[in-house]
């Protein structure tokens, strides 16, 4: 998601703090996995086949944070069948659906309705929007020169 350049330097700190505060204190996995701390970036830092949240700050996936989501529906349901005790606040619970949207919305000072339920654009207005974009992009469009040579 593109952000204003003046906010870009602050966003890693916001995500780091939010991930560290996201789930309970007694989690099995590390709360914050920093991709820049190990070579190989995202691919080498995260374990496959686990639910996770990831945010990256470059196009290569070498700078960013990850978080293994614990307490998903499957493991919670299995624990109830076995007669496991309720551990209260120790379990992770449900990971927020709008986690990243909430952080970015707070940084950009957006109202919750703007990031939680974005407005859908009516299909009938798309033709007009496409024409306006084509008109703006026309001076940069190099594809028209292909047939000329």
C-alpha positions as CSV (number, residue, x, y, z in Angstrom):
1,X,0.0,0.0,0.0
2,X,1.6,3.3,-1.0
3,X,2.0,5.8,1.8
4,X,3.0,9.4,1.9
5,X,6.8,9.6,2.2
6,X,6.8,11.7,5.4
7,X,4.8,8.9,7.1
8,X,7.0,6.0,5.8
9,X,9.8,6.4,8.4
10,X,7.2,6.1,11.2
11,X,5.3,3.1,10.0
12,X,7.8,0.3,11.0
13,X,7.7,1.5,14.6
14,X,3.9,1.5,14.6
15,X,3.7,-2.0,13.2
16,X,6.4,-3.3,15.6
17,X,4.6,-1.9,18.6
18,X,1.2,-3.2,17.5
19,X,2.5,-6.7,16.8
20,X,4.2,-6.9,20.2
21,X,0.9,-5.9,21.8
22,X,-1.3,-8.0,19.6
23,X,-1.6,-11.3,21.4
24,X,-1.2,-12.6,24.9
25,X,2.0,-12.8,26.8
26,X,2.2,-16.6,26.9
27,X,2.5,-17.4,23.3
28,X,4.4,-20.4,21.9
29,X,6.2,-18.6,19.0
30,X,8.2,-15.4,19.0
31,X,5.8,-12.4,18.9
32,X,7.9,-10.4,16.4
33,X,10.0,-11.9,13.6
34,X,12.3,-9.3,12.1
35,X,13.1,-10.2,8.5
36,X,16.0,-7.8,8.3
37,X,17.8,-9.6,11.1
38,X,18.5,-12.7,9.1
39,X,19.7,-13.2,5.5
40,X,17.1,-14.5,3.1
41,X,14.3,-12.2,4.3
42,X,10.7,-13.4,4.5
43,X,11.2,-16.7,2.9
44,X,13.8,-17.9,5.4
45,X,12.3,-16.3,8.5
46,X,8.7,-17.7,8.5
47,X,7.8,-21.4,9.0
48,X,5.5,-22.8,6.3
49,X,2.0,-24.1,7.0
50,X,1.3,-21.8,9.9
51,X,-1.1,-18.9,9.8
52,X,0.9,-15.6,9.9
53,X,0.7,-11.9,9.5
54,X,3.4,-10.2,7.5
55,X,4.3,-6.6,6.6
56,X,7.2,-5.7,4.4
57,X,8.8,-2.3,3.8
58,X,10.7,-3.1,0.6
59,X,9.9,-4.8,-2.7
60,X,12.3,-7.7,-2.0
61,X,10.7,-9.0,1.2
62,X,14.0,-8.5,3.1
63,X,12.8,-5.7,5.4
64,X,9.7,-6.2,7.5
65,X,8.0,-8.0,10.3
66,X,6.2,-11.2,10.7
67,X,4.0,-12.7,13.4
68,X,2.7,-16.3,13.8
69,X,-1.0,-16.2,14.6
70,X,-1.9,-18.5,17.4
71,X,-5.2,-19.6,18.8
72,X,-7.0,-20.1,15.4
73,X,-10.3,-21.9,15.3
74,X,-8.9,-25.4,14.6
75,X,-6.6,-25.6,17.6
76,X,-9.1,-24.0,19.9
77,X,-11.8,-26.5,18.9
78,X,-9.5,-29.5,19.4
79,X,-8.6,-28.3,22.9
80,X,-12.2,-28.1,23.9
81,X,-12.9,-31.7,22.8
82,X,-10.0,-33.0,24.9
83,X,-11.4,-31.3,28.0
84,X,-8.6,-28.8,28.2
85,X,-8.8,-26.1,30.8
86,X,-9.7,-22.5,29.8
87,X,-6.6,-20.5,30.1
88,X,-8.3,-17.1,30.0
89,X,-6.0,-14.4,28.7
90,X,-3.0,-16.8,28.1
91,X,-4.5,-17.9,24.7
92,X,-4.1,-15.8,21.6
93,X,-7.8,-15.7,20.7
94,X,-8.9,-14.3,17.4
95,X,-6.4,-12.3,15.4
96,X,-8.1,-9.0,14.3
97,X,-9.2,-9.0,10.7
98,X,-8.5,-5.3,10.1
99,X,-5.1,-5.4,11.9
100,X,-3.0,-3.7,9.2
101,X,-5.8,-1.4,8.1
102,X,-6.3,-0.2,11.6
103,X,-2.6,0.7,12.0
104,X,-2.3,2.4,8.7
105,X,-5.6,4.2,9.3
106,X,-4.4,5.5,12.7
107,X,-1.1,6.7,11.1
108,X,-3.0,8.5,8.4
109,X,-5.6,9.9,10.8
110,X,-8.5,8.2,8.9
111,X,-11.9,7.5,10.3
112,X,-12.6,3.8,11.0
113,X,-15.4,3.7,8.4
114,X,-12.8,4.6,5.7
115,X,-10.5,1.6,6.4
116,X,-12.9,-0.9,7.9
117,X,-15.6,-0.8,5.2
118,X,-14.2,0.9,2.1
119,X,-16.7,2.3,-0.3
120,X,-17.4,0.2,-3.4
121,X,-17.3,1.9,-6.7
122,X,-20.3,1.3,-8.9
123,X,-19.5,-0.6,-12.1
124,X,-21.3,2.0,-14.2
125,X,-18.8,4.7,-13.3
126,X,-15.8,2.6,-14.3
127,X,-16.0,3.5,-18.0
128,X,-15.7,7.2,-17.1
129,X,-12.8,6.5,-14.7
130,X,-11.0,4.5,-17.4
131,X,-11.4,7.2,-20.0
132,X,-10.0,9.8,-17.5
133,X,-7.0,7.6,-16.7
134,X,-6.3,7.0,-20.4
135,X,-6.3,10.7,-21.1
136,X,-3.9,11.4,-18.2
137,X,-1.6,8.5,-19.2
138,X,-1.6,9.2,-23.0
139,X,1.6,11.3,-23.0
140,X,3.5,8.4,-21.3
141,X,1.9,5.6,-23.4
142,X,4.7,4.1,-25.5
143,X,2.6,1.3,-26.9
144,X,1.3,3.5,-29.7
145,X,4.8,3.7,-31.1
146,X,5.1,0.0,-31.7
147,X,3.2,-0.1,-35.0
148,X,4.8,3.1,-36.3
149,X,8.3,1.7,-37.0
